[in-house]
Structure formats: structure tokens, C-alpha cells
Amino acid sequence: MTRNTVHKFVATAVFKRDVFSETRVGHFENEPETRIIRRVVSAAPWWSKPLAWFLARREIRGLKQVKGIEGVPQLIATDKDGLYRSWTDGSPLHLARPAHAEFYRSAHRLLRAMRRRGVTHNDLAKPQNWLMTPEGLAAVIDFQLASVHRSRGAIYRFMAYEDFRHLLKQKRAFFPEAMTPMEKRVLAKRSLPSQIWFNTGKRLYNFVTRGLFNWSDGEGTGDRIDREGPAIISALRTDARVSDVALSLYSLPAKGVGIYAFVETTADEASLRSKLKGQKVELVQPVSELPRRGDGTVRDDILKLIATNQMQELGALLEREPDIRRLVEPISANRLNFTDRRLTQEEGSGSKT
């Protein structure tokens, strides 16, 4: 399917931007009420384009194979710049934290439906690739690493088993009291291929992503706000135009975390940075007004979602609290971090094994 078979796409926000693509959310001109995801692979830098298109082709092939399965994105169209797929309503597991049996039963059904089509997802260790829908059921997104298997040989069986095992890791993290003895035994012993991957392939993956591509999953967070925050806030408050400051952490590309300062002020970023006098603050965003609760305290939950570029989660929050949309959307639209790395400590214990 090519671009001339779909109507003009109207982007309303950029969800993330990395070395493999730019992901936008919006709608087709003739269907403003239907949200669409647009992955622009051509936006990748020249040096990563071959790998970016390799991943995009995997995603396209996987989405074609799972067409019609409930709980997975539906491929709408492809063109020379990338692809369009359906939007999936839901909250990622590290925010939804599902603690009811039906979610996990629906997740098992979803994995079985994918296996019947010969598809393995291969990236379900990440809680943000699992969603809990408004109905409390499971959905999965991000098929860039998915595999379509022509036969049900050893490789297929291993990958399907790992998808199942990663589901159990999520269950252990968010609903441990419901783990069965069999499920506990599965998690207690890593399979031989998994051990080999952990000791060899994963190290190569980390070398490529963190070394060659200067990217990581957010290890080494530390607690910079406790150590450095008071001095940063004090320095920014020396500007009489600053009425308040809120700090959040976000994952840096290679390793560790950066400090993201949201500053309630009429001053510009350059003026604010001149007050820092050697204090290391990676991102400084002036805002006209910080979001607050009824008691006047700053909504650090909202600012954390913006700082870590969790736009799908922020969208779900604004659906629940539409009264704050007018205030929050300008802050989100002018955010300074467009990556999608999460802090490991925020993802729960599901990433330990």
C-alpha cells in the first residue's frame, strides 16, 4: 500500500525521535477523530538508515501477519518514508500495574493467537511494550524486533517460549500473589539458549546500542536530584522572574541520567542558564505555569512523563483529567527530550531475570 491510497496525514505531536525513526501521532485529514501512528523512517540519520529500514521492514512484515488479531496494532499503509499503523488505547504496565487475573488470561490468549500466525514479538521484557486497555485486557505494541517464522522449528519454539516467559516476568512484577508453582519454576531456570544470549548476544547488543549508537536502556540512574537539586533550584531562584522550579530525571543516551528543569518564569532559557554558574543541568525548559494539585503542590507525576517523553501515558492521563489539558499541552509540545528511554528503577522488578 502506498501513500496515494491514504488521505493526507495531520500530525498533532511527536511521540519520540531516535536514530531509527521519528514517531508521530495524528489523524488522516478526512477522519479527525481517529488517531493514527506515523513512523517516519526516512527521518533517521544517514548512518543509521540501513538498520532503521531493516527494523521497519520487520515491523511491517510482522504487522501484516497479525492482521485482524485483537490487541495488536493494525498496519494501515506504507510508503517511501515509513508506515502508518492504528493507535492502541491503553496504559503501559509500569503505570497500569494490572493485578487481576483476566489481564493475564487475555495476554496468554494474545500470545497464542500470534503463535498460530507464526509470529513472535521478541521484545516483551519491556513493560512499556505491554498495554492494559480501558477494558482491562492485554495489548502489545512495537513490532520492530518481531519475527515471522515459516516453520515451527527450534528457533521458533525458543522465541515463542521467551515471549511466554517475559509475560510471566510481568506477572511476577505486578501480580506476584497469582503466580502458580509451574510459572515460578519457569522463571527460576533460564533456558540454555537464553543463557547463551545473555552471556554473548546481549553483550554484543549492548556494545552496539550503547557504544556504536550511543544508546542505552537507562542503567545507572543514581539520585542526582537529591545531591545536586538544592543548589540548582537555589541558583535559578536568583532570577527575580523565576517563581518556581521543578526537577525531573530522564535517561541519557549512553549511560546514566540527566536533570530536566521545568522553570516557571517569564525569562528565556539563555537567561536561566546564565544563573546556573557551573551547575550541570542537561535540559532547562521555561514554562508560563507549572501544573499543580488542589493543595498547590506541583504535579511531579505529569512533569516526569514529559521529561521521559512518555506521551502515550500522558495522553491517557489527560483523558482522565481533561481540566488540566490546556495547561499541560503547551509544556508537552515544547518539551526538550524526544527519546523513549525509561529509567530502569521505574520499570519494576520485571526486568531482573
VOMILO-99828 format. One record per residue (C-alpha): residue number from 1; residue in one letter; x, y, z. Coordinates in pm, 1 decimal, padded with zeros to 6 digits. Each point is the difference from the previous one (the first is absolute). Last residue first. Layout:
# residues N
SITE   num   residu         xx         yy         zz
SITE   NUM        A          X          Y          Z
...
***
This chain:
# residues 353
SITE   num   residu         xx         yy         zz
SITE   353        T    01569.6   -01203.7    03516.3
SITE   352        K   -00009.9    00348.0    00145.0
SITE   351        S   -00216.8    00190.6   -00246.3
SITE   350        G   -00337.0   -00076.3    00162.4
SITE   349        S    00118.0    00154.4    00326.8
SITE   348        G   -00168.4    00327.9   -00072.9
SITE   347        E    00048.3    00229.7   -00297.8
SITE   346        E    00068.0    00312.3    00204.2
SITE   345        Q    00344.4   -00112.4    00116.7
SITE   344        T    00097.0   -00058.4   -00362.5
SITE   343        L   -00059.3    00362.8   -00092.1
SITE   342        R   -00184.9    00001.9   -00327.7
SITE   341        R    00149.1    00080.3   -00340.3
SITE   340        D   -00246.9    00142.0   -00252.0
SITE   339        T    00203.3    00282.1   -00154.2
SITE   338        F   -00147.3    00339.6   -00088.6
SITE   337        N    00128.2    00206.1    00293.5
SITE   336        L   -00037.1    00379.7   -00023.5
SITE   335        R   -00371.2    00045.1    00053.5
SITE   334        N   -00173.8    00286.3   -00181.8
SITE   333        A   -00317.1   -00192.3   -00090.7
SITE   332        S   -00011.7   -00157.9    00346.1
SITE   331        I    00011.3    00334.7    00179.1
SITE   330        P   -00262.8    00140.3   -00238.0
SITE   329        E   -00219.1   -00311.8    00062.1
SITE   328        V    00011.1    00021.4    00379.8
SITE   327        L   -00193.0    00319.0    00070.1
SITE   326        R   -00291.4   -00050.8   -00238.9
SITE   325        R   -00012.3   -00372.6    00082.5
SITE   324        I   -00044.4    00058.3    00374.6
SITE   323        D   -00379.7   -00025.5   -00000.5
SITE   322        P    00010.5   -00313.0   -00217.1
SITE   321        E    00108.7   -00222.0    00291.8
SITE   320        R   -00063.3   -00361.3   -00105.8
SITE   319        E    00068.6    00068.6   -00366.3
SITE   318        L    00296.0    00210.1    00110.0
SITE   317        L    00145.9   -00299.3    00182.3
SITE   316        A   -00039.4   -00223.0   -00306.4
SITE   315        G    00176.4    00260.8   -00214.2
SITE   314        L    00282.3    00020.5    00252.0
SITE   313        E    00045.0   -00377.5   -00015.8
SITE   312        Q    00015.6    00013.9   -00378.5
SITE   311        M    00238.9    00292.6    00019.8
SITE   310        Q    00258.5   -00161.0    00223.5
SITE   309        N    00276.1    00241.8   -00100.2
SITE   308        T    00207.5   -00053.2    00315.6
SITE   307        A   -00022.5    00367.9    00098.1
SITE   306        I   -00366.4    00019.0   -00103.0
SITE   305        L   -00100.8   -00303.4    00205.7
SITE   304        K    00204.6    00127.9    00295.2
SITE   303        L   -00169.0    00340.4   -00027.0
SITE   302        I   -00341.9   -00161.3    00029.1
SITE   301        D    00091.8   -00202.3    00308.8
SITE   300        D    00174.5    00305.0    00149.0
SITE   299        R   -00336.1    00177.7    00015.7
SITE   298        V    00123.9    00297.1    00207.2
SITE   297        T   -00158.7    00051.8    00341.9
SITE   296        G   -00270.8    00266.7    00023.1
SITE   295        D   -00248.7   -00193.4    00214.0
SITE   294        G   -00229.4   -00053.5   -00300.0
SITE   293        R    00284.2   -00155.9   -00195.8
SITE   292        R    00231.1    00199.0   -00220.7
SITE   291        P    00113.7    00025.6   -00362.1
SITE   290        L    00285.1    00251.6   -00042.6
SITE   289        E   -00077.1    00332.7   -00165.4
SITE   288        S    00167.9    00208.9   -00271.0
SITE   287        V    00264.1   -00261.8   -00065.8
SITE   286        P    00377.1    00036.9   -00052.1
SITE   285        Q    00166.7   -00331.1   -00089.8
SITE   284        V    00354.6   -00075.3    00116.8
SITE   283        L    00160.0   -00327.3   -00109.9
SITE   282        E    00342.1   -00144.3    00091.9
SITE   281        V    00049.1    00180.2    00330.1
SITE   280        K    00357.4    00003.5    00126.0
SITE   279        Q    00054.1    00291.6    00239.0
SITE   278        G    00293.3    00208.6   -00124.3
SITE   277        K   -00152.5    00341.8    00052.5
SITE   276        L   -00370.4   -00095.3   -00016.9
SITE   275        K   -00115.6    00358.9   -00035.5
SITE   274        S    00117.3    00036.3   -00361.5
SITE   273        R   -00204.2   -00310.4   -00079.1
SITE   272        L   -00318.5    00182.2    00095.9
SITE   271        S    00073.2    00293.1   -00227.9
SITE   270        A    00071.7   -00233.2   -00291.3
SITE   269        E   -00321.2   -00195.1    00062.5
SITE   268        D   -00227.2    00303.2   -00019.7
SITE   267        A   -00148.5    00189.1    00293.7
SITE   266        T   -00374.6    00025.6    00070.6
SITE   265        T    00025.7   -00271.6    00264.0
SITE   264        E   -00117.8   -00331.8    00133.9
SITE   263        V    00310.1   -00212.4   -00056.2
SITE   262        F   -00017.9   -00366.9   -00096.9
SITE   261        A    00350.8   -00138.2    00052.3
SITE   260        Y    00095.5   -00334.4   -00157.4
SITE   259        I    00295.1   -00167.4    00171.0
SITE   258        G    00179.8   -00268.0   -00195.2
SITE   257        V    00037.2   -00367.6    00072.9
SITE   256        G    00259.6   -00271.9   -00039.5
SITE   255        K    00139.0   -00162.0   -00312.7
SITE   254        A    00031.5    00050.9   -00374.9
SITE   253        P   -00312.4    00191.8   -00099.9
SITE   252        L   -00088.9    00164.6    00333.3
SITE   251        S   -00303.4   -00124.1    00189.4
SITE   250        Y   -00232.4    00259.2    00153.2
SITE   249        L   -00020.0    00152.0    00347.4
SITE   248        S   -00241.1    00270.9    00111.0
SITE   247        L    00039.2    00342.2    00163.8
SITE   246        A   -00266.1    00259.6    00083.2
SITE   245        V    00074.7    00372.3    00036.4
SITE   244        D   -00224.2    00287.2    00116.6
SITE   243        S   -00057.0    00376.4   -00033.6
SITE   242        V    00298.7    00086.6   -00216.7
SITE   241        R   -00006.9    00362.0   -00123.8
SITE   240        A    00214.6    00117.1    00292.5
SITE   239        D    00287.3   -00212.9   -00125.9
SITE   238        T    00186.0   -00122.7    00309.9
SITE   237        R   -00256.8   -00281.6    00001.2
SITE   236        L    00195.4   -00184.4   -00267.7
SITE   235        A    00305.9   -00027.4    00224.8
SITE   234        S   -00198.5   -00125.4    00300.3
SITE   233        I   -00177.9   -00259.8   -00211.7
SITE   232        I    00330.3   -00129.4   -00135.6
SITE   231        A    00164.4   -00004.0    00345.1
SITE   230        P   -00290.3   -00194.4    00151.3
SITE   229        G   -00012.4   -00248.7   -00290.8
SITE   228        E    00360.9   -00118.8   -00003.8
SITE   227        R    00013.6   -00291.5    00242.3
SITE   226        D   -00367.1   -00082.4    00042.5
SITE   225        I   -00072.5    00068.2   -00367.0
SITE   224        R    00298.8   -00204.6   -00111.7
SITE   223        D   -00128.2   -00323.9    00143.9
SITE   222        G    00177.1   -00275.0   -00189.5
SITE   221        T   -00144.7   -00104.3   -00334.0
SITE   220        G    00269.9   -00241.8   -00109.2
SITE   219        E   -00192.0   -00191.4   -00264.2
SITE   218        G   -00237.1    00175.8   -00238.1
SITE   217        D   -00066.2   -00237.5   -00284.0
SITE   216        S    00297.3    00126.4   -00197.5
SITE   215        W    00112.0    00183.7   -00311.4
SITE   214        N    00325.5    00137.7   -00143.4
SITE   213        F   -00059.7   -00179.9   -00329.3
SITE   212        L    00346.9   -00154.9   -00026.7
SITE   211        G    00055.9   -00036.7    00374.4
SITE   210        R   -00333.5   -00023.0    00176.5
SITE   209        T   -00200.9   -00170.5   -00273.7
SITE   208        V    00281.3   -00199.7   -00162.0
SITE   207        F    00181.5   -00098.6    00319.4
SITE   206        N   -00327.6   -00077.3    00176.7
SITE   205        Y   -00108.5   -00225.6   -00286.4
SITE   204        L    00340.5   -00175.6    00005.2
SITE   203        R   -00041.1   -00059.2    00373.2
SITE   202        K   -00351.9   -00124.3   -00060.1
SITE   201        G    00125.1   -00244.2   -00260.2
SITE   200        T    00262.5   -00158.0    00224.4
SITE   199        N   -00082.8   -00067.5    00365.7
SITE   198        F   -00372.1    00078.2   -00008.8
SITE   197        W   -00042.1   -00166.1   -00339.1
SITE   196        I    00172.7   -00319.7    00119.1
SITE   195        Q   -00212.3   -00003.8    00315.4
SITE   194        S   -00315.2    00045.5   -00209.1
SITE   193        P    00104.0   -00285.1   -00228.6
SITE   192        L    00051.0   -00218.5    00310.6
SITE   191        S   -00336.7    00087.6    00154.6
SITE   190        R   -00007.5    00218.0    00312.4
SITE   189        K   -00115.2   -00180.2    00312.3
SITE   188        A   -00195.4    00169.6    00277.8
SITE   187        L   -00238.8    00165.3   -00243.7
SITE   186        V   -00144.7   -00327.5   -00124.4
SITE   185        R   -00010.3   -00139.2    00354.0
SITE   184        K   -00202.1    00299.0    00120.7
SITE   183        E   -00247.0   -00048.8   -00282.9
SITE   182        M   -00044.1   -00366.9    00094.2
SITE   181        P   -00059.8    00088.4    00365.7
SITE   180        T   -00270.2    00249.8   -00105.4
SITE   179        M    00050.4    00376.3    00024.0
SITE   178        A   -00314.3    00180.8    00120.8
SITE   177        E    00164.3    00162.2    00303.9
SITE   176        P    00264.8    00149.3   -00228.2
SITE   175        F   -00242.7    00232.8   -00184.6
SITE   174        F    00211.2    00292.9   -00126.6
SITE   173        A    00359.7   -00120.2   -00020.6
SITE   172        R   -00068.9   -00373.5   -00011.2
SITE   171        K   -00262.9    00055.3   -00267.2
SITE   170        Q    00244.7    00205.6   -00205.1
SITE   169        K    00260.2   -00274.1    00030.4
SITE   168        L   -00264.3   -00256.2   -00099.7
SITE   167        L   -00060.3    00195.2   -00320.6
SITE   166        H    00374.1   -00010.4   -00061.9
SITE   165        R   -00006.9   -00378.9    00027.4
SITE   164        F   -00279.3   -00024.8   -00256.3
SITE   163        D    00193.2    00214.9   -00247.3
SITE   162        E    00308.9   -00209.2    00081.3
SITE   161        Y   -00188.5   -00322.6   -00078.3
SITE   160        A   -00108.5    00142.0   -00335.4
SITE   159        M    00361.5    00089.7   -00076.1
SITE   158        F    00125.6   -00346.8    00093.1
SITE   157        R   -00275.0   -00178.9   -00193.3
SITE   156        Y    00062.8    00210.7   -00309.3
SITE   155        I    00373.8   -00066.1    00011.5
SITE   154        A   -00052.8   -00373.8    00050.6
SITE   153        G   -00235.3   -00044.1   -00293.5
SITE   152        R   -00359.4    00110.8   -00053.4
SITE   151        S    00051.7    00097.4   -00362.8
SITE   150        R   -00045.4    00317.6   -00202.2
SITE   149        H    00067.2    00218.7    00302.4
SITE   148        V   -00084.7    00372.2    00005.7
SITE   147        S    00222.9    00179.1    00249.5
SITE   146        A   -00070.1    00317.4    00198.3
SITE   145        L    00281.8    00242.7    00087.1
SITE   144        Q   -00171.4    00313.1   -00131.4
SITE   143        F   -00343.0   -00120.5    00116.8
SITE   142        D   -00061.5    00279.4    00250.2
SITE   141        I   -00337.5   -00062.4    00168.9
SITE   140        V   -00172.8   -00263.1    00212.5
SITE   139        A   -00352.4   -00009.4    00141.5
SITE   138        A   -00142.5   -00157.4    00315.0
SITE   137        L   -00350.3    00047.8    00139.8
SITE   136        G   -00132.3    00232.4    00272.3
SITE   135        E   -00277.6    00145.3   -00215.5
SITE   134        P    00185.1    00333.7   -00023.4
SITE   133        T    00289.4   -00200.7   -00149.5
SITE   132        M    00300.2   -00114.2    00203.3
SITE   131        L    00307.2    00042.3   -00213.3
SITE   130        W    00313.7   -00210.5   -00038.0
SITE   129        N    00296.5    00146.4   -00190.7
SITE   128        Q    00058.4    00243.9    00289.1
SITE   127        P    00064.5   -00291.9    00235.3
SITE   126        K    00312.7   -00092.6   -00198.8
SITE   125        A    00072.8   -00374.2    00016.1
SITE   124        L   -00243.1   -00035.4   -00289.4
SITE   123        D    00253.9    00070.2   -00273.0
SITE   122        N    00014.8   -00319.1   -00208.3
SITE   121        H   -00351.5    00032.2   -00150.2
SITE   120        T   -00035.0   -00349.0   -00143.6
SITE   119        V   -00218.0   -00061.1   -00303.9
SITE   118        G   -00090.0   -00336.8   -00157.7
SITE   117        R   -00366.2    00096.4   -00051.8
SITE   116        R   -00112.7   -00254.6    00261.2
SITE   115        R    00273.2    00143.3    00224.0
SITE   114        M   -00160.3    00344.6   -00017.9
SITE   113        A   -00337.0   -00139.0    00111.6
SITE   112        R    00170.0   -00189.8    00282.7
SITE   111        L    00176.7    00319.0    00114.8
SITE   110        L   -00332.1    00185.5    00005.6
SITE   109        R   -00176.4   -00275.8    00191.8
SITE   108        H    00277.2    00000.6    00261.1
SITE   107        A   -00033.5    00378.6    00033.1
SITE   106        S   -00377.6   -00036.3    00039.6
SITE   105        R    00057.2   -00241.6    00289.2
SITE   104        Y    00250.2    00244.7    00147.2
SITE   103        F   -00247.6    00289.3   -00007.0
SITE   102        E   -00279.9   -00223.5    00127.5
SITE   101        A    00195.2   -00092.1    00315.3
SITE   100        H    00001.8    00342.1    00161.1
SITE    99        A    00294.7    00200.1    00129.6
SITE    98        P    00082.2    00216.8   -00300.6
SITE    97        R    00281.5    00251.2    00073.6
SITE    96        A   -00150.9    00269.5   -00228.2
SITE    95        L    00309.4    00223.3    00018.6
SITE    94        H    00281.4   -00253.6   -00045.5
SITE    93        L   -00242.7   -00199.8   -00212.6
SITE    92        P   -00044.6    00260.2   -00270.6
SITE    91        S   -00346.1    00163.8   -00012.7
SITE    90        G   -00247.4   -00062.5   -00281.4
SITE    89        D   -00151.1    00107.8   -00328.7
SITE    88        T    00182.8   -00134.6   -00303.3
SITE    87        W    00042.0    00230.8   -00299.9
SITE    86        S   -00010.7   -00158.1   -00343.2
SITE    85        R    00301.3   -00015.0   -00226.0
SITE    84        Y    00159.8    00218.0   -00265.6
SITE    83        L    00337.2   -00081.1   -00151.6
SITE    82        G    00333.7    00133.2   -00115.3
SITE    81        D    00130.4    00267.1   -00234.8
SITE    80        K   -00030.9   -00174.9   -00337.2
SITE    79        D   -00353.1   -00111.1    00084.0
SITE    78        T   -00189.3   -00243.0    00222.7
SITE    77        A   -00367.2   -00023.9    00093.7
SITE    76        I   -00247.7   -00098.1    00271.4
SITE    75        L    00180.7   -00264.2    00205.6
SITE    74        Q   -00213.2   -00100.9    00296.8
SITE    73        P    00143.9    00023.6    00349.9
SITE    72        V   -00046.8   -00308.5    00221.9
SITE    71        G   -00269.2   -00074.3    00259.6
SITE    70        E   -00256.3   -00164.6   -00225.2
SITE    69        I    00152.8   -00201.9   -00280.8
SITE    68        G   -00126.9    00118.9   -00338.4
SITE    67        K    00338.5    00036.4   -00165.2
SITE    66        V    00266.6   -00191.9    00192.0
SITE    65        Q    00204.3   -00088.9   -00311.4
SITE    64        K   -00013.8    00347.8   -00149.9
SITE    63        L    00117.3    00145.6    00330.2
SITE    62        G    00300.0   -00233.3    00008.8
SITE    61        R    00105.5    00082.1   -00355.9
SITE    60        I   -00032.6    00373.1    00059.6
SITE    59        E    00193.5   -00017.2    00327.1
SITE    58        R    00278.9   -00206.5   -00153.6
SITE    57        R    00014.6    00242.1   -00293.5
SITE    56        A    00028.4    00290.3    00245.6
SITE    55        L    00286.4   -00170.0    00183.8
SITE    54        F    00197.4   -00049.3   -00322.2
SITE    53        W   -00089.4    00356.0   -00101.9
SITE    52        A    00155.1    00138.1    00318.0
SITE    51        L    00302.0   -00229.8   -00034.9
SITE    50        P    00075.1    00138.8   -00347.7
SITE    49        K   -00090.7    00357.0    00107.1
SITE    48        S    00241.1    00017.2    00296.0
SITE    47        W    00282.9    00194.1   -00170.2
SITE    46        W   -00236.5    00222.5   -00198.6
SITE    45        P   -00182.4    00131.6    00304.9
SITE    44        A   -00354.6   -00136.0    00050.5
SITE    43        A   -00281.1    00224.2   -00128.6
SITE    42        S   -00056.7   -00241.1   -00291.1
SITE    41        V   -00145.9   -00245.0    00251.8
SITE    40        V   -00301.2    00219.0    00069.3
SITE    39        R   -00229.2   -00207.9    00222.1
SITE    38        R   -00356.0    00139.7   -00012.8
SITE    37        I   -00242.4   -00105.0    00272.8
SITE    36        I   -00368.8    00071.3   -00062.3
SITE    35        R   -00278.8    00142.5    00216.0
SITE    34        T   -00352.8   -00009.8   -00143.5
SITE    33        E   -00212.5    00307.7    00081.2
SITE    32        P    00146.4    00216.4   -00277.5
SITE    31        E   -00098.8   -00248.6   -00272.8
SITE    30        N    00016.0    00182.2   -00337.9
SITE    29        E    00337.3    00160.8    00067.1
SITE    28        F    00151.7   -00321.4    00130.8
SITE    27        H    00095.0    00014.3    00364.0
SITE    26        G    00289.4    00079.1    00229.7
SITE    25        V    00279.3   -00164.6    00193.8
SITE    24        R    00360.2    00018.8   -00112.0
SITE    23        T    00291.6   -00239.5    00036.0
SITE    22        E    00336.7    00112.3   -00135.1
SITE    21        S    00227.6   -00278.9   -00110.2
SITE    20        F    00304.9   -00216.8    00069.0
SITE    19        V    00248.6    00238.6    00164.5
SITE    18        D   -00266.0    00126.1    00239.1
SITE    17        R   -00300.9    00231.2    00007.6
SITE    16        K   -00304.6   -00062.8    00213.1
SITE    15        F   -00365.5    00083.4    00030.4
SITE    14        V   -00008.4    00301.2   -00234.0
SITE    13        A   -00338.7    00169.1    00019.6
SITE    12        T   -00309.3    00096.6   -00202.6
SITE    11        A    00104.2   -00130.9   -00340.7
SITE    10        V   -00258.9    00036.1   -00278.8
SITE     9        F    00028.3   -00280.2   -00255.3
SITE     8        K   -00142.7    00067.2   -00346.4
SITE     7        H   -00234.4   -00272.1   -00119.8
SITE     6        V    00114.1   -00351.4   -00076.3
SITE     5        T    00045.3   -00190.9   -00328.1
SITE     4        N    00250.6    00251.2   -00137.4
SITE     3        R    00237.5   -00085.5    00285.3
SITE     2        T    00051.9   -00357.0   -00114.4
SITE     1        M   -00139.2   -00341.9    00091.6
***
